[in-house]
Amino acid sequence: MQTCAVVIPEPGRVELSQVTLKTPGPDDVILQTAYTSISAGTERMLLAGQMPHPMLALPVVPGYETVGRVTEVGANVDPAWVGRWAYVGGALCYEGINAAWGGQAATLFTSAERVVALDEIAPRDGVLLALAATSLHGIDVLDTQPGDRVLVIGQGPVGQLAARIAAERGAWVAVSDLNPARLSRSVGDVVIQVDETPLQEAITEPVTAIIESSGSMAALAAALPLLDKGGTILLLGYYQKLEVPYMPLFLKEARLLTAKEWAPGDLVRCRDMIADGRLEVGSLLTHTLPVSEISAAYDTAMNDPDCLKLVIDWTNA
């Protein structure tokens, strides 16, 4: 069987192509995609040819933010899944082409255990489950507690979500960015546009933790003087390499933590947080384009400063 998919055939180019699906197994579910989104961090590096792992070698089908309806299930899967809205974090279901991570296709299939039912949340909001779960896992690694003072650097989707989850845990939260459009959607006790107000002017007491979600080592270095002694730095961006001045870390006896995507159960936890109102995500979806305009969609997601998160609409594909 063939399906339409987004393909990155070579660095700097994205297109729609017909790809061949493998044969689904008895433990699989087949989805008809309604919405996907673009990860401006990892997919930017993929487009630039900066992910040299053999499994990510071009050409690839990108994407790990897919929402669709289940249309068929394998013999070992509960038939009650048919017709339900679900989120899928990628799919390795293609013949002759790599999947990195394979979610940008009109039809796809994966093991039922990797599918998350959306139930009471809006299908469009479901495209944010991966980034929400990544942020949640980071806050868990940081072990944020009520009364903590947290600075979140960068107000892309991950930074926005991390700030909201930290605030929901009872922390005092400051957020910073250069982009006023992003900051207009931010949630925090202090919101700082750093090219207008220096961090040290806006934050007058030390912070117990710095969450770096901008991908900028320069931004992290500028924030280090605000870290309290024994404080923690959590890296939630994606980096080619780390270049952090050692002396401030040494003097403050700082801890440096990293957080890998999400842990088991985090996607469901985020779904439930969205469903019961503890985590608002709809305001982060700023742009929508049909899949027929895929090149424009990638250009907007990567380069438009007013675009926080773009939804690709597959409903007429």
N, C-alpha and C positions, 0 to 999 in steps of 0.2 A: 504494500500500500504506500502511496505517496501523499505528502502533505506540503503545504507552503510553510517555509521557515525563514527566519532572519539568518543570514550567513555573513560572516566576516571572512572573505576569501583571501585577503592580503592586507598588510598594514595600511590603515587609513581609508579602507573602503568597506561599506556595508550595503547589502542588497537583499532582495527577496528572491528565493530560489525554491524549486521543487526538490525535496529530499525524500529518501526512501526509509520507511519505518521497518524495524525488525518485527518479528511475530510476537504478539503479546503472550504471556504465560498465564497459568491458572491463578497466580497470586497478584496479577496486575489489574489496574483500572485504567480505562481510556477516557481522556478528557477532551472536550471541545473548548478551546481557549476563547475567553471573552476579553480579558485584559492582561497585559504584561507591563513591566516598567524596565527602565534602564538604570543600571548601577553606574553612576558617573565616575566612581573610583576604579573599581576592578575592570569595567569594560573600557574605560579610557586607556588603561594599561594594555589590555588585550588588543585594542585597535592599534596601539602604537607598537605592537610586537614585543612588549616588554615582559611577557610571561613565557619563558622558554621551556617550561615543563613539557615533556613529550605528549602528554594527554591534552595539552592546550595548543598543540601545533595547528596552525592555520591550514586549511579552512576549518572554521568551527561554527556551531550553532550556539550563540551566547544566551545568557539569561537565567536567573534563578528566582524570578518574581512573577509567577504565573497564577492566574485565577481562571477557572472555567467550570463547566458543568460535566459531571461524570455521565458518559453516554453508554458505556458497557463495562462489565466486570468479568474477571476470570472465574473459573469454576469454584475456586476456593474462597471467593470473596462474597460477603453478605450482599445480596441483590438490593438491599435497602439503600446502598450507595448510589444507585442509578437515579439521576436527576438532581442530585445534591450539588450545591456550589462548594468548591474546594480550592485550596491553595496547594501548589506544588513547587518545591524548591529546586527545580531542574529535573531533567530526564535524560538517561543514557540509552535512548531507544532508536538510534539511527544507524543505518548501514553506510559505511564508506565515508563517514565524516565525523570528526571529533565533536564532543559536546562540552562546552565550557560556559554554562553548565547545562545547556540544552533546553532551556525553558521557553525560548521564543519561537514557537511553532503553532500552527492552527490546530493541529491534532497531535497529541502525544500520549504516552503511557508510562507508567511507573508502578512499582510495588505499592500495594494498598497501604502498607505500613508507613510510607513516606508522604501520604496525603493527609491534609488537615481539613476537616469539614469546617466551613465558615459559619454555618448555622445562623446566628442572629446578627452578624455584622454585615455591613454593606459589601457587596462583592468588590467594588472598586477599592475600598479600604484594605481589602485582603492583600493587595500587591505590596503593602508595607510590612507584612508579617516578618519577612526575613530581616529587614533592618531593625524593626522593633525588637525582635528576639536577640539580635546581635547586641543591641544597646542594653537590653535587660541582662544578658549574660555578663556584659562588662560591669554593670552596676552590682551584680552578684559577686563577681571577682573582687571588686573594690570593697564589697561588704558595707555599702552605704547605710548609715544609721541616722535616726532622728538627731538633729543638732549638729551634724557634720556641716562643714562649710566647703562647698564644691565650686570650682571654677571650670566651666566647660568651654574649651577653645574650639571655635568652628561651629557654625550653625547650619551646616548641611543637614540632611535628614537624620543621620546617625547622631550628630550633636544635639539636634532638636529633641529627638526621642530620649536620649540619655538624660538631658536636662529635665524633661517631664517626668521620667521615671524616678530620678533622684529626688525631685520635689515631692512626688507621691510618697516616697519613703520618709519624708519629714526633714530632709536636708535644706539648708539655706543654699540657694543656687545663684551664681552669677554666670552670665553667658557673654561671649565676645565674638565679634566677627568684623570684617571690613564692609560687608554687604548690607545696606539698609533694608533691602527687600526681604532678605532672610530674617534680619532682626525684627522686622515688623510682625513676624509670626512666632517669635520666640516666647518661651515661658521661663521667667526667672525673677528673682528678687531684685537683681541688678542686670540691666541690659546695656552692653557697652559696644559702641562703634569705635574701634580702637584707633582709627585714623583721625578721630576728632577728640577723643578723651583717652589719655594714657591709662593703662590698667591700674597703675599704682595710685592714680588720682581717684579712680572710681571705686577701688576696693581698699579700704583703710585698715583692715585687720587681716592677719594671715588666714590662708585657707588650708584645710586639712587634706584636700585632694585637688589635683588638677587632672581633668580628663581632656586629653588631646585628641580631637576628632577632625582637625583641619588638614592633616597630612603635612604640616609645615613645622620643620624643626626650628626655624627662626621664631615662629610664634610661641613655641614651647619655651625656648631659651629666654624670651622676653618676659614670660610669666613666672619663671623660677624664683625670682626674689619674693614673690607673694606666698610661697609655700612655707608652711609652718615646720618647725623642727620635727623630724620623724614623720613628715607627711608623705603622701603617696602620689605617684604619677601613673595614670592609666593610659596606655596607648590604644586608641580606638580608631585611628586612621589606618591608612595602608602606605607603606614606605618602601622605597628602594634600599635605603640605608639609614642608619641612625647617626646623627651628629649633634650630640648634646654636650655642652660644656660640663666638665666633670666637677670643677671646684664647687659650684653651688650645690650639687648633689651630695658631695662629700661633707660640706659644712653643715648641711641640714639633715644628714643621715637619712636621705630620702629613699623610699622604696620605689622601684620601677616595675610595673606590672604590664602584661599584655593579655588580651582576651581574644580567643579564636571564635569566630562566628557564634552560633548558639549551641546550647547544651540540650540533651534530650528533654522534651517536655516544654521547652521555652516557647515554641511556636503556639502551643495550646494555651499557655499562660498568657501570652500577649493577646491572643484572640479573645480570651475571657476578660482581660483588662479593658479592651476596646468595647466589648459587648456591654459591660456594666458601667462604662463611663469613666473609669479610672485613668484611661489613656486615650486622649483625643488625637486622631491622626488625619481626619479628613481635610483640615486646613493646610496640610503639607502637600496635598496634590494640587499643584498650581497650573498644570498644562495638560491638554489632551490632544492627541493627533491620531488619525486612522493609520492602520498598518500600511496602507498604500503609500503613505508619505514617510516611509521609514528613514530615508536619508535625512529629511528635514527634522524628524523626531530626534535622531542621534545628534544632529548639529545643535538643536535647541537644548537638549539635555546636557550636552558637554560645554556649550559656549554662551548660552543666554544667562546673564547674571540674575535675571528675574525668575528663572526656572529653578524651583526647589526640587520638585519631583514631577516627572512627566508620565502620564498613563498612555499606553498604546492601546487603541481600541480595535479589536479583532472581530467585532460582531458582524461586519459586512465582508469579511475576508472570503 
